[in-house]
Amino acid sequence: MKTASLCLFISLFVCSDISLGDNWPSWRGPSGNGVCTESDLPIEWGPEKNVAWRIELPGPAGATPAIWDKQIFLTSVEGDSLLLMCFGTDGKEQWRQEVGRGNKDVRVDEGNSASPSPVTDGSHVWSLMCTGHLACFDVSGKAVWEVNLQKRYGDFNIAFGMASTPVLHDDRLYLQLIHGEGNAATQEAMTVGLDASTGKELWKSDRVTQASNENEHSYASPMLYNYGGLSFLITHGADYTIAHALDDGKELWRLGGLNPHDDPSRDYHPTLRFVASPAAAEGIIVCPTAKNGPVFAIRPDQSGNLTNSEEAVIWSRDKNTPDVPSPLIHNDLVYLCRENGMLLCLDRKTGEEVYHVRTHNGRHRASPLLADGHIYLTARDDGRVTVVKMGREFEVVAQNDTNEITSSSPAVSNGTIYLRTFDALWAIRKK
């Protein structure tokens, strides 16, 4: 595939000042935080209720669809082939392109090499696979450029594949490549900024920490903080959350203590790899860890080493982190959907527990969605979506089963909830 130059208008979809309620450009939506501004969405569905269509897919994946106007982009495997597919909102396939080859199923049935979610600006779509294959297409399916990140930056030494989803912002594509060989002295981790039009590297910043063993492997995704005139990239893994300047990748601050190296009261956890990504809202970033570890809420407008900083840390909890689903922040509350189906609601200002209630016994891998006054929580093994009323009083208003394995987070566009299961793509809308 030849590199082509093109003129792009990249919408600032991860922005607190812009509401793109009709589009869902990446896995956590228009503001990058899992919050949808649309109303009158369905809370109940079933075989005879609110299912507009269901389309069988060629293979499983845990990636969330990206939606713009009347097009839906999602990844899939088909044998050894790693595909980017495009469907219309009418459920009809428009095109498919092979991004790479070399699928690998991981942890028996947890995922595969099509795990990162695509991102789009409505003119082009970018797709990264766990193999390091990264490609850009226009929305008609025409190839624009491709690159193999392992050939460019070295082999990925990571047990279950490079599963992070890129961030698209202001005609740039940002990647976190956090991996290593289990030895801090040879740690291989970096943050990269690419020109979204061409794939050309704009900058590369080494990401140095003291992490060792499995903790050098991060499956989290980078996030953008973009509120009140303050914009920077957040990377998460190898025992630290680190903020980077967007123009050159320079480190702005780092938060340690997520897996302490020098705390005599706690042993260093050799397998505390991060999967859940941080969540941001104006004035706050919530940083999860793993395996019932700690959670931190910090102030974004900081610099330097924030570890143990009373000024920087708004609050922290010693345990109850979500292991895979990312946090959700809305109004005065923070919601943590834990991997065992427990929903933990915290006061945003203090971190005090509001409630901690089980929603469903199944494993949870998808990140929660907040839309139209409700929180949608997706269980993995049976695809049950539990709908909880937003607010300080816990109330389940509906439970909906697809009876299909689901690791993908829900996406919303133009009155429709899209569910990507291992078997199919579902469109849920009121009739």
VEXDO-708043 format. One record per residue: x, y, z of N, C-alpha, C in turn; residue in three letters. Coordinates in steps of 0.001 Angstrom, whole numbers, padded with zeros to 6 digits, always signed. Last residue first. Layout:
XYZXYZXYZALA...
***
This chain:
-038640+001357+018206-039374+001275+016947-040341+002434+016849LYS-035461+002192+019499-036918+002172+019676-037590+002154+018324LYS-032737-000070+018858-033362+001248+018819-034855+001108+019020ARG-029801-001681+018425-030920-001611+019359-031492-000206+019285ILE-028070-003822+016444-028559-002437+016478-029836-002427+017312ALA-025242-005956+016753-026645-005691+017048-026921-004187+016975TRP-023120-008152+015180-023325-006737+015480-024811-006506+015606LEU-021902-011333+016512-022696-010468+015648-022610-009009+016068ALA-020262-012912+018195-020938-013511+017048-021481-012500+016048ASP-019273-011469+020259-018324-012313+019539-018940-012873+018255PHE-020986-008287+019757-020718-009521+020471-019664-010325+019714THR-021456-005038+019945-020619-005940+019158-020325-007168+020032ARG-024221-003028+019838-023531-004028+020640-022751-004934+019707LEU-025396+000246+019748-024761-000827+018983-023968-001722+019940TYR-028345+002030+019999-027267+001412+020778-026716+000253+019955ILE-029525+004941+018395-029309+003503+018334-028146+003099+019235THR-029695+007691+018199-030818+006961+018784-030674+005457+018810GLY-027161+008371+017034-028429+008718+016400-029580+007827+016874ASN-025250+005979+018635-025267+006987+017591-026680+007138+017044SER-023151+004357+020951-024451+004984+020699-024304+006002+019583VAL-021787+001227+022069-021634+002497+021359-023015+003029+021014ALA-020488-000846+024735-021570-000348+023874-021201+000979+023223PRO-017380-002661+024478-018207-001659+025146-019315-001188+024213SER-016879-006178+024090-016901-004833+023527-017795-003911+024340SER-017275-008701+024932-016221-007937+025608-016214-006483+025189SER-019635-011157+025073-019448-009746+024727-018350-009134+025577THR-021341-014032+023919-020165-013494+024595-019891-012074+024107ILE-024876-013964+024042-023669-014052+023227-022518-013409+023990GLU-027350-013385+025098-026870-014771+025143-025697-015002+024201ASN-028389-010960+025440-028176-011349+024048-027795-012820+023956THR-030668-009695+027835-029731-010748+027451-029625-010867+025929ASP-031071-007085+030057-031327-007539+028695-030260-008533+028274ASN-032757-005587+032665-031663-006495+032325-032000-007165+030996GLN-033593-002448+034210-033790-003476+033189-032554-004350+033118ALA-033136-000923+036442-034395-000679+035727-034643-001715+034643VAL-031857-000998+039623-031807-001672+038334-033147-001483+037650VAL-030631+001515+041606-031868+000926+041101-031619+000304+039733GLU-029250+003315+044253-029066+002204+043315-030413+001627+042912PHE-029007+006729+044439-029824+005583+044859-029699+004480+043816GLU-027513+008652+043189-027035+008133+044461-027848+006965+045006ARG-027387+008063+039586-027640+008811+040802-027199+008067+042044GLY-029066+006295+036952-027983+007165+037391-028363+007867+038692MET-030200+002987+037033-030543+004403+037067-029381+005207+037627LYS-028834+000519+034935-028959+001059+036293-029286+002538+036205VAL-029122-002333+033132-029336-000891+033040-029679-000377+034432VAL-027048-004864+031993-027822-004374+033134-027905-002856+033049THR-026905-007053+029492-026697-005627+029736-027644-005208+030850VAL-025338-010123+028947-026411-009417+029642-026020-007960+029877ARG-023576-011828+027667-023941-010585+027009-025057-009825+027688GLY-022628-013975+028974-023962-014122+028384-024439-012849+027691ASP-019984-013172+029590-020259-014551+029189-021635-014766+028578ASP-019806-010303+030249-019093-010936+029155-019732-012240+028684ARG-022157-007669+030744-021480-008878+031211-020910-009641+030024ALA-022220-004223+030773-022299-005399+029905-021488-006548+030481THR-024255-001611+031779-023151-002467+032197-023278-003806+031473LEU-025233+001661+031493-025349+000358+030831-024087-000447+031144TYR-027029+003965+033328-025710+003363+033141-025921+001963+032598ILE-029105+006811+032498-028902+005421+032872-027457+004991+032606HIS-029647+009312+031428-029959+009084+032832-029756+007667+033315GLY-028696+009071+028779-030108+009333+029046-030503+008963+030471ASP-025909+007067+029491-026726+007713+028469-028139+007890+028970ALA-022818+005672+029952-023831+006498+030590-024585+007248+029509LEU-021320+002489+029955-021855+003582+029147-022878+004348+029969LEU-018358+000788+031144-019747+001237+031257-020057+002410+030333PRO-016402-001532+029202-016488-000328+030027-017927+000179+030048SER-016387-005129+029394-016718-003878+028711-016729-002711+029698ALA-016084-007222+031182-014890-006738+030478-015152-005381+029802ARG-017189-009107+033836-017419-007871+033087-016096-007392+032501HIS-018620-012300+034586-017447-011460+034366-017830-010223+033548ARG-021801-012481+036410-020862-012782+035348-019660-011855+035314GLY-023710-011698+038269-022604-012539+038725-021528-012777+037669ASN-024694-008294+038547-024788-009560+037819-023559-010369+038188HIS-024497-006275+040406-025507-006157+039349-025756-007480+038650THR-023896-005607+043809-023724-006520+042689-024865-006349+041691ARG-022793-002453+045066-023864-003439+044896-023556-004331+043690VAL-022215+000085+046936-021373-000960+046368-022240-002201+046256HIS-022561+003679+047247-023071+002315+047328-022086+001370+046646TYR-020774+005676+048068-022207+005941+048045-022966+004625+048088VAL-017737+006234+049689-018603+005254+049051-020070+005648+049180GLU-015790+009133+048946-016574+008342+049889-017551+007436+049144GLU-014398+010836+047357-014113+009417+047212-014891+008537+048164GLY-014910+013562+047313-014298+012990+048516-013848+011542+048341THR-015977+014318+044838-015107+015242+045567-014318+014574+046682LYS-017595+012166+043941-016499+012670+043110-015509+013530+043899ARG-018447+009347+045765-018572+010798+045682-017350+011362+044954ASP-019005+006313+043939-018236+007136+044861-018572+008605+044676LEU-020172+003062+043510-020453+004476+043268-019781+005303+044351CYS-019561+000047+042019-019160+000901+043130-019373+002351+042722LEU-020965-002929+041216-020931-001519+040816-020671-000681+042052LEU-019796-006150+040420-020107-005182+041465-019992-003766+040898MET-018889-007855+038443-020264-007377+038356-020683-006444+039473GLY-016227-008414+038558-017143-009430+039082-018599-008968+039082ASN-014835-006182+037737-014872-007326+036823-015836-008415+037271GLU-016761-003205+038521-015698-004168+038762-015892-005418+037913ARG-017226-000065+037601-017798-001384+037338-016684-002403+037481CYS-017488+002805+039297-016498+001794+038990-017217+000460+038822LEU-018299+006193+038956-018797+004819+038947-017668+003883+038530TYR-018587+009178+040715-017678+008312+039968-018209+006891+040094VAL-020518+012241+040742-020291+010845+041085-019254+010192+040169LEU-021544+014682+040012-020808+014622+041273-020463+013202+041697ASP-021258+014285+036583-021763+015179+037629-020931+014999+038895ASN-019432+011340+036102-020513+012192+035618-021096+012971+036785HIS-017202+008916+034992-017351+010124+035818-018477+010952+035246ILE-016100+005621+035132-017087+006523+034537-017275+007691+035501LEU-013201+003516+034458-014121+004293+035300-015048+005182+034473PRO-013171+000501+032406-012638+001807+032796-013659+002581+033629SER-012914-003002+033104-013728-001837+032706-013125-000530+033224PRO-010759-004474+034547-010787-004302+033091-011651-003108+032672VAL-010869-004052+037307-009701-004704+036740-009612-004495+035227ASP-011650-001330+039451-012059-002208+038354-010801-002795+037713PRO-010519-001421+042895-010376-000959+041521-011134-001860+040548THR-010626-002109+045591-011882-002012+044839-011730-001422+043448ASN-008356-000206+047749-008797-001396+047016-010056-001063+046226LYS-007689+002206+048855-006673+001159+048879-007060-000064+048070ASP-008359+005246+047187-008882+004075+047877-007836+002969+047788ARG-007997+008825+047381-007557+007505+046935-008254+006442+047770SER-008339+012221+046175-008645+011130+047092-008085+009835+046536TRP-006643+014084+044940-007926+014505+045507-008398+013501+046534ILE-003320+014762+044785-004259+013649+044966-005528+014163+045644VAL-001875+017192+044831-002297+016602+043562-003383+015551+043725ALA-001361+017817+047487-001950+018832+046623-002539+018213+045368GLU-000130+015589+048490-001432+015958+049047-002127+017004+048189GLU+001556+013185+046761+001353+014630+046840-000051+014940+047365SER+002291+010582+046270+002146+010998+047675+001971+012510+047835ASN+003419+011499+043131+003298+010405+044084+003315+010949+045511THR+003877+013322+041185+002694+013542+042017+002531+012482+043105LEU+006554+014934+039883+006184+013659+040491+005043+013889+041476ASN+005505+017479+037522+006489+016728+038283+005959+015400+038797GLY+002393+019238+037948+003645+018991+037248+004576+018200+038153SER-001154+019786+037272+000004+019573+038128+001259+019407+037284GLN-004022+019749+036697-003155+020911+036483-001923+020858+037380ASP-005648+017536+037435-004882+017510+036179-003815+018597+036062PRO-005731+015810+040501-005981+017072+039814-005095+017137+038564ARG-006929+012406+040836-005928+013452+040909-006383+014699+040165ILE-007745+009491+042484-008315+010634+041778-007347+011802+041951ALA-006964+006029+042362-006560+007396+042695-007359+008392+041866PHE-007232+002835+043813-007763+003778+042834-007374+005176+043291VAL-005499-000373+044338-005967+000971+044684-006538+001734+043491PRO-006736-003713+043473-005755-002767+043969-006349-001391+044189GLY-008046-005883+042395-008542-005323+043656-007539-004371+044308ASN-006575-006087+039931-006587-007145+040946-006940-006627+042330LYS-005370-002735+039190-005791-004086+038817-005865-004955+040060ALA-006191+000564+038848-005025-000327+038790-005518-001707+038350THR-007305+003843+037661-007488+002513+038233-006175+001741+038251PRO-007623+007171+038167-006638+006199+037710-006878+004859+038400CYS-009348+009933+037095-009443+008759+037957-008569+007670+037367VAL-008949+013347+037156-008578+012136+036422-008619+010992+037420ILE-010563+016540+037094-010303+015259+037761-009894+014193+036746ILE-011315+018844+035749-010766+018978+037086-010425+017678+037780GLY-013694+017319+033769-013066+018601+034090-012623+018634+035548GLU-012585+013913+033537-013631+014927+033455-012987+016224+033921ALA-011331+010755+032505-011129+012172+032776-012438+012934+032682ALA-009959+007594+033416-011096+008380+032926-010892+009823+033354ALA-007517+005067+032456-008011+006188+033262-009239+006829+032619PRO-008357+001611+031657-007741+002901+031343-008246+003981+032290SER-007612-001705+032653-008529-000568+032689-007762+000725+032438ALA-005087-002972+032740-005980-003185+031611-006985-002041+031525VAL-001820-003346+034032-003014-002516+033897-003772-002865+032618PHE-000480-005894+036159-000518-005238+034855-001823-004472+034715ARG+000788-007030+038556-000256-006000+038584-000209-005203+037269LEU+002595-009026+039202+001692-009245+038054+000558-008222+038020THR+004105-008470+041482+004812-008702+040214+003918-008898+039007PRO+003797-005982+043788+002982-007015+043148+003550-007283+041757HIS+005771-005435+046619+005602-005135+045196+004878-006298+044532TYR+004089-005249+049745+005005-005934+048842+004723-005500+047405ASP+003886-002614+052110+003276-003360+051018+004345-004022+050163ARG+005287-001189+053944+004063-001837+054421+003390-002692+053350SER+007371+000064+052666+007690-001096+053516+006451-001838+054007PRO+007425+001019+049436+006540+001115+050591+006775-000113+051477ASP+008668+001179+046976+009467+001464+048172+008602+001675+049411ASP+006942+000708+044911+008238+000036+044888+008967+000158+046216HIS+003394+000263+044595+004569+000902+045203+005822+000042+045158PRO+001458+000818+042285+002063-000463+042674+003402-000118+043304ASN+000761+003413+042497-000249+002480+042017+000166+001042+042308LEU+002814+005072+043123+002025+004565+044238+000932+003610+043814GLY+002884+007837+040788+003279+006514+041254+002394+006095+042421GLY+002292+009882+038145+001703+009436+039402+002163+008016+039673LEU+003956+012584+036554+003739+011156+036703+003190+010855+038097ARG+003857+015213+034067+003811+014705+035434+003663+013194+035422TRP+004934+015625+031513+004474+016748+032317+004395+016382+033790LEU+007267+014628+029118+006550+014260+030332+006213+015501+031155GLU+006781+015388+025682+007508+015621+026924+006651+015272+028131LYS+005558+015181+023220+005584+014005+024080+006307+014183+025391GLY+005202+017427+021662+006494+016750+021572+006609+015514+022466ASP+002523+018268+021778+003347+018702+020648+004656+017944+020522ASP+001294+017326+024091+000826+016845+022797+001776+017181+021658LEU+002996+016116+026965+002646+017240+026103+002298+016719+024714ALA+001652+013577+029078+002620+013989+028060+002096+015209+027302HIS+001489+011894+032215+000933+012883+031292+002027+013387+030365ALA+001122+008616+033467+002028+009691+033063+001319+010594+032058ILE+000872+006273+036006+000091+007088+035079+000939+008320+034768THR+002753+003241+036533+002601+004695+036590+001523+005178+035616TYR+003217+000520+036169+003144+001032+037548+002898+002538+037662ASP+002890+000042+033458+004216-000088+034050+004293+000667+035374ALA+000351+002543+032586+000943+001217+032598+002326+001244+033203GLY-000906+004973+030594-001201+004240+031830-000615+002839+031735HIS-000978+008423+029539-000643+007018+029318-000655+006292+030651THR-002657+011174+028299-002454+010367+029501-002111+008945+029065ILE-001905+014309+026822-002137+012883+026663-001837+012172+027971LEU-003644+017463+027226-002461+016614+027236-002886+015162+027102PHE-004830+020721+027690-004873+019516+026864-003557+018758+026973SER-006847+023223+028936-005718+022356+029286-005852+021053+028508LEU-009173+024601+028498-007953+025105+027884-006716+024299+028181GLY-011124+023049+029791-010747+024344+030331-009459+024905+029765GLY-009877+019878+028747-010901+020660+029440-010311+021995+029880TYR-008800+017152+027945-009016+018332+027103-010164+019149+027677ASN-006828+014338+027989-007463+015326+028865-007568+016614+028067TYR-007129+011264+026369-006867+012689+026213-007557+013454+027318LEU-005412+008130+026895-006599+008981+026945-006171+010432+026773MET-004306+004867+025848-004056+006261+026202-005365+007044+026170PRO-005454+001782+027350-005359+002686+026203-005013+004088+026681SER-003947-001223+028757-004782-000028+028808-004591+000789+027532ALA-002192-003189+028942-003272-003405+027970-004278-002253+028004TYR+001281-003409+029471+000042-002660+029703-000933-002924+028565SER+003918-004931+030979+002942-005126+029917+001666-004371+030270HIS+005438-004716+033196+005897-003962+032027+004917-004056+030866GLU+004384-006508+034960+003906-005129+035040+004436-004246+033918ASN+005642-008923+034839+004475-008735+033980+003995-007290+033967GLU+008852-007484+035622+008001-008659+035454+006808-008333+034551ASN+008768-004002+036618+009431-005244+036256+008403-006358+036151SER+009210-000421+036619+008379-001624+036557+009191-002843+036137ALA+010293+002063+036856+010997+000972+037538+010250-000344+037434GLN+010234+003674+033577+009762+003463+034956+010600+002351+035576THR+010092+005696+030735+010968+004967+031653+010335+004887+033035VAL+009401+005972+027641+008579+005973+028875+009287+005087+029896ARG+010537+008123+025081+010733+006938+025903+009961+007075+027205ASP+008701+009424+022486+009178+009721+023834+009320+008417+024610SER+008745+010717+019287+008759+009490+020084+009377+009813+021425LYS+006949+012560+016746+007846+012458+017903+007714+011093+018561TRP+005972+012012+014229+006222+013398+014609+007146+013470+015821LEU+006127+009642+011668+006386+009931+013079+006680+011417+013274GLU+003502+009375+009284+004864+009778+009601+005004+010084+011085LYS+000944+008899+008510+001575+007888+009348+003004+008226+009727GLY-000471+010853+007121+000567+010099+006411+001133+008922+007191THR-002423+012027+008714-002585+012048+007261-001658+011076+006541SER-001577+011979+011323-002701+011120+010950-002878+011032+009442ALA+001629+011731+012398+000794+012532+011520-000329+011637+011016ASP+001969+010491+015763+002068+010334+014314+001225+011378+013599LEU+003722+010052+018732+002786+010917+018021+003021+010800+016521GLY+004116+007667+021324+004433+008084+019957+003333+009006+019437VAL+005879+006411+024078+004688+007105+023614+005042+007755+022287THR+007243+003239+025117+007342+004560+024505+005950+005105+024247MET+009402+000713+026308+008119+001396+026379+008282+002793+025819ALA+011129-001782+027411+010857-001207+026101+009468-000585+026152GLU+013693-002357+029762+012289-002023+029505+012134-001335+028162GLN+015958-003397+030778+015770-003482+029328+014350-003116+028929THR+015779-003044+033488+016959-002495+032822+016816-002513+031305ALA+013544-004452+034268+013457-002991+034209+014634-002382+033455ALA+012313-007144+032701+013549-006666+033296+013581-005155+033142ASN+010330-008176+031114+010388-008589+032510+011661-008166+033209GLY+010437-007069+028624+010853-008456+028752+010922-008923+030202GLU+007636-005005+027550+009009-005263+027964+009249-006732+028152GLY+005505-002157+026850+005791-003598+026862+007231-003780+027298HIS+003526+000149+025541+004114-000194+026833+004262-001710+026898ILE+002894+002464+023587+003455+001137+023337+004228+000730+024590LEU+000326+004555+022789+001186+004138+023879+001604+002696+023592GLN-000152+007038+020271-000062+005635+020649+000733+005491+021938LEU-002114+009336+018432-001233+009102+019570-001325+007642+020012TYR-002277+011181+015556-002633+009892+016120-001618+009584+017211LEU-003567+014358+014561-002486+013516+015061-003062+012241+015659ARG-005516+016178+013965-004715+015671+012851-003489+014890+013326ASP-006720+016456+016564-006050+017572+015901-005062+017109+014836ASP-006544+013155+017579-006825+014529+018011-006020+015494+017158HIS-007070+009869+018537-007028+010778+017389-007411+012168+017864LEU-005413+007300+020170-006180+008532+020345-005981+009398+019103VAL-005612+003683+019759-005002+004998+019599-005974+006132+019925PRO-006023+001130+022193-006645+001874+021097-005982+003242+020966THR-004001-001716+023039-004471-000357+023290-005014+000297+022025SER-002919-004268+022854-004370-004128+022731-004875-002696+022863ALA-000589-006150+021792-000670-004703+022012-002113-004260+021784MET-000635-009373+023486-000808-008502+022335-000984-007046+022711GLY-000100-010784+025783-001407-010963+025150-001681-009968+024027PHE+002626-010240+026540+002066-011591+026568+000825-011743+025701ALA+005067-008569+024714+003888-008426+025555+003057-009692+025418ILE+007175-007125+023050+007345-008174+024052+006232-008050+025074ASN+007200-006346+019784+006375-006167+020976+006581-007365+021902PHE+010232-005333+018181+009259-006371+018522+008501-006026+019802ASP+010437-001962+016851+010964-003155+017512+009854-004100+017927GLY+009396+000114+015400+009813+000390+016777+010347-000828+017515TYR+008914-000796+012743+009406+000572+012984+010016+000730+014367ARG+008031-003360+013011+009189-003124+012151+009790-001747+012410LYS+005881-002877+014665+006965-003717+015170+008220-003559+014314GLN+004189-001337+013096+004852-000699+014230+005976-001552+014795LEU+003886-001048+009820+004010-002104+010812+004832-001550+011970ASN+001523+001011+008154+002841+000853+008757+002787-000336+009705VAL-000176+002632+005431-000052+001569+006422+001372+001549+006959GLU-002638+004783+003873-001272+004427+004275-001313+003278+005264TRP-005063+004389+002334-004317+005650+002321-002868+005414+002716VAL-007441+002445+000554-006249+002489+001386-005510+003813+001218ALA-010911+002939+000618-009673+003087-000149-008487+003234+000798LYS-013328+002936+001915-012534+001721+001956-011240+001790+001182GLY-014640+005254+002172-015118+004389+001090-014344+003082+001031SER-013305+006642+004083-014529+005968+004512-015188+005158+003393VAL-009814+005731+003683-010903+006691+003644-012205+005918+003872ASP-007638+004260+006129-008469+004151+004939-009391+005365+004884PHE-004597+003303+007615-005582+004362+007427-006306+004131+006103CYS-003207+000936+009949-003556+001377+008604-004619+002466+008644ALA-000879-001129+011490-001655+000101+011635-001930+000650+010245LEU+000179-003995+013088-000288-003464+011809-001216-002269+012072HIS+000653-005041+015561+001398-003841+015184+001041-003304+013825GLY-000959-007061+016394+000274-007433+015717+001173-006248+015397THR-003304-005912+017191-002340-006279+018235-000988-006674+017665CYS-004007-003184+014899-004167-004555+015360-003070-004887+016376MET-005698-000173+014281-004485-000815+014796-004840-002227+015238LEU-007075+001961+011930-007228+000689+012629-005858+000129+012993SER-008939+004827+011092-007639+004264+011418-007853+002995+012239TRP-010681+006492+008523-010753+005595+009665-009385+004940+009828VAL-011967+009640+007317-011026+008537+007306-011220+007696+008561HIS-014159+011220+007711-013548+011213+006386-012618+010016+006217SER-014909+010699+010313-015958+010863+009327-015453+010947+007904GLY-012862+010084+011891-013249+011488+011918-014354+011766+010908ASP-012335+007157+013974-012699+007819+012729-012990+009290+012959THR-010754+004144+015068-011125+005541+015319-011408+006205+013977VAL-011234+000744+016299-010920+001738+015271-011304+003135+015732PRO-009799-000865+019198-010957-000312+018485-010502+000664+017398SER-007865-003884+019536-007973-002418+019552-009161-001937+018726PRO-008264-006752+018885-008821-006128+020086-008864-004605+020080SER-007527-008704+017084-008362-007600+016594-008957-006806+017751ALA-006248-010856+018215-005409-009770+017691-006196-008618+017085SER-008348-011606+021063-007522-011981+019917-006820-010743+019386ASN-009640-012920+024215-009491-011942+023156-008661-012483+022015GLY-010372-015030+025918-010535-013646+026356-010445-012638+025212GLU-010078-017740+025738-011201-017126+025011-011385-015658+025358ASP-007134-018301+026332-008152-019254+025903-009233-018557+025078VAL-005433-016050+026279-006095-016482+027518-007326-017343+027204ARG-005948-015270+022826-005211-015118+024085-006080-015523+025265VAL-005245-016038+019437-006214-016038+020528-005457-016049+021845ASP-003860-014246+016882-003509-015062+018035-004609-014931+019073LYS-003380-013749+013362-004214-013710+014559-003705-014663+015628ASN-002027-012847+010994-001306-013378+012145-002110-013331+013418GLY-002193-009815+009025-002408-011246+009223-001634-011688+010461ARG-004024-006725+008434-002829-007539+008650-003211-009001+008767GLY-006246-005591+007307-005233-004702+007875-003926-005452+008093VAL-008368-006051+004664-007425-006746+005535-006354-005762+005994GLU-011574-004596+004590-010183-004549+004179-009346-005346+005180GLN-014901-004356+003310-013969-004906+004290-012568-004861+003708ARG-018001-002524+002941-016686-002978+002495-015934-003623+003647TRP-020717-002633+003697-020291-001776+002587-018924-002181+002050GLN-023386-004630+004852-021941-004464+004739-021602-003630+003506GLU-026245-003262+006395-025664-003863+005201-024160-003588+005146LYS-027501-001925+008447-027064-003294+008685-026417-003971+007500GLY-028022+000693+008173-029112-000195+007785-028741-001664+007967ASP-025710+001961+008628-026618+001881+009779-027894+001118+009446THR-023294-000100+006909-024214+001019+006990-025090+000874+008221GLY-020043-001164+007895-021457-001428+007680-022207-000108+007637PHE-016786-002250+007336-017674-001100+007358-019089-001553+007032CYS-013943-003696+008978-015182-003820+008217-016003-002548+008362MET-010730-004886+008979-011527-003707+009291-012747-003756+008382LEU-009314-008021+010028-010148-007213+009141-010630-005928+009792LEU-006867-010281+009743-007325-009237+010660-008014-008164+009826LEU-006767-013807+009139-006849-012449+008618-007436-011498+009652SER-006926-016385+009815-005693-015699+010203-005695-014234+009794ASP-010329-016356+010211-009175-017233+010131-007949-016514+010655GLY-010954-013289+010615-011511-014303+009733-010375-015270+009436GLU-011794-010905+013121-010876-011879+012547-011648-012780+011603VAL-012570-007389+013040-012926-008792+013204-011769-009647+012725SER-013699-004053+013848-012680-005030+013506-013209-006435+013725THR-015802-001517+012371-015435-002435+013437-014429-003438+012924LEU-017815+001261+011731-016529+000627+011488-016200-000289+012660PHE-020635+002437+010122-020160+001767+011329-018876+001039+010973ILE-022317+005310+008836-021342+004238+008679-020851+003748+010039GLN-023818+007607+008822-024501+006355+008509-023530+005197+008264LYS-022065+009345+011180-023211+009479+010282-023848+008109+010041ASP-019898+007027+012456-019993+008414+011994-021093+008484+010937TRP-018592+004947+014983-019728+005286+014119-019675+006757+013750ILE-016796+002083+015888-016756+003535+015729-017808+003911+014695ALA-017283-000686+018149-017467-000030+016855-017279+001489+016960PRO-014720-002048+020232-015966-001291+020147-016104-000669+018756THR-013312-005331+020231-013226-003914+019904-014617-003291+019810ALA-013117-008008+020588-013605-007226+021719-013595-005741+021470GLY-014252-010519+018281-013338-009440+018666-013964-008696+019838ALA-014789-013406+016078-014943-012626+017308-013951-011468+017407PRO-015930-013393+012603-015169-013904+013733-015312-012997+014927GLY-017745-012402+010745-016896-013536+010369-016096-014131+011510PRO-021077-011865+012111-019742-011406+011765-018829-012600+011499LEU-024549-011266+011468-023476-012196+011804-022138-011648+011303GLU-026504-008672+012652-025724-009131+011515-024612-010052+012004ILE-029689-007609+013452-028533-008348+013979-027810-008970+012791ARG-031855-004761+013960-031239-005814+013160-030074-006433+013919TRP-033448-003636+015982-033631-003219+014587-033048-004255+013637ALA-035105-004485+018723-033943-004955+017961-034180-004622+016486VAL-037428-003803+020152-036374-002798+019986-035090-003318+019338ASN-038548-007007+020670-038638-005638+021174-037345-004872+020929LYS-038398-009692+020358-039544-009026+019735-039624-007546+020106GLU-036007-010400+021679-036303-010918+020327-037422-010176+019617PRO-035255-007205+023327-035364-008652+023283-035752-009093+021890GLY-034761-004470+025595-034819-005070+024272-034844-006595+024406TRP-034804-001351+027306-035199-002753+027249-035172-003222+025796GLU-034098+001193+026918-033509+000553+028098-033881-000921+028156ILE-033410+003291+024097-034062+002121+024688-033342+001642+025939PRO-033328+006888+024530-032715+005636+024098-033444+004456+024727LEU-033853+009628+024957-034888+008738+024413-034284+007473+023817ASP-030788+011390+024083-031923+011063+024954-032865+010119+024225SER-027175+011865+024114-028463+011631+023471-029536+011257+024496GLU-024660+012080+025131-025569+013191+025399-026953+012982+024796THR-022718+009664+026854-023469+010017+025662-024481+011104+026010CYS-019565+008811+028073-020801+009555+028331-021430+009966+027005VAL-017037+007749+027837-018156+006830+027969-019489+007486+028226GLY-015029+009566+027313-015262+009212+028714-016462+008293+028922ASN-014600+010891+024919-013569+009985+025399-013781+009489+026804GLY-016603+012293+023810-015787+013006+024798-014721+012116+025415SER-017717+010430+022029-017299+011747+021539-016453+012535+022517PRO-016452+007093+023011-017409+008091+022583-016842+009451+022284GLY-014704+005087+023563-015386+005711+024696-016167+006948+024301ARG-013781+004260+020996-014398+003283+021901-015092+003909+023104TRP-014843+006813+018656-013881+005879+019211-014532+005118+020356SER-016995+008366+017695-015793+008225+016876-014767+007215+017379PRO-020058+008475+017226-019306+007772+018278-017949+007412+017674TRP-022559+011005+016670-021404+010216+016254-020708+009602+017458ASN-024559+012576+017709-024933+011654+016644-023787+010757+016202ASP-023410+014274+019576-024307+013241+020042-024655+012224+018989GLY-021000+015819+020122-021264+015140+018867-022175+013964+019171LEU-020242+018793+021556-021136+017654+021700-021444+017072+020338SER-017408+020336+022844-018133+019977+021643-018987+018752+021909ILE-015897+020774+025070-016697+021898+024598-017571+021556+023400ASP-014310+018654+025697-015401+018942+026619-016332+020016+026091SER-013379+016282+023322-013361+017684+023728-014553+017980+024599CYS-012603+014425+021053-012398+014241+022484-012262+015621+023099VAL-012945+015362+018514-014051+014622+019105-013844+014335+020570PHE-012414+017598+016554-011883+017438+017906-012908+016693+018736LEU-012045+016350+013282-012909+016913+014315-012323+016642+015685SER-009871+017105+010817-010038+016197+011950-010892+016889+013006ILE-009745+017184+007553-010346+017994+008611-010654+017040+009754PHE-006909+016706+005506-007890+016175+006453-008473+017303+007290LEU-005579+016007+002455-005992+017107+003320-007108+016605+004209CYS-002887+013758+001852-004268+014183+001746-004512+015321+002706LEU-000636+011552+000287-000865+012791+001025-002302+013214+000819SER-000159+008067+000755-000712+009172-000028-000848+010393+000854ALA+001845+005235+000465+001458+006379+001287+000951+007499+000401THR+000628+002172-000885+001445+003373-000995+000910+004471-000095LYS+000843-001192+000000+000000+000000+000000+000885+001252+000000MET
***
